[in-house]
């Protein structure tokens, strides 16, 4: 995200997509995960809804049909 204007716009769009209740500030998190076979994939998620990092890993693995370490 070398372009600061683009990054700020991206952050706003992500926050707006996650922000469902007025006056709440969701905990938006970006994470990269390594999968068996050397693939690396990324996920953006709301920690308040997902709960913990391991849940995000499993959600991403299921969505892209990968196996986590």
Secondary structure as UniProt FT lines:
FT   HELIX           4..18
FT   TURN            22..23
FT   STRAND          28..35
FT   TURN            36..37
FT   STRAND          40..46
FT   HELIX           47..50
FT   HELIX           53..64
//
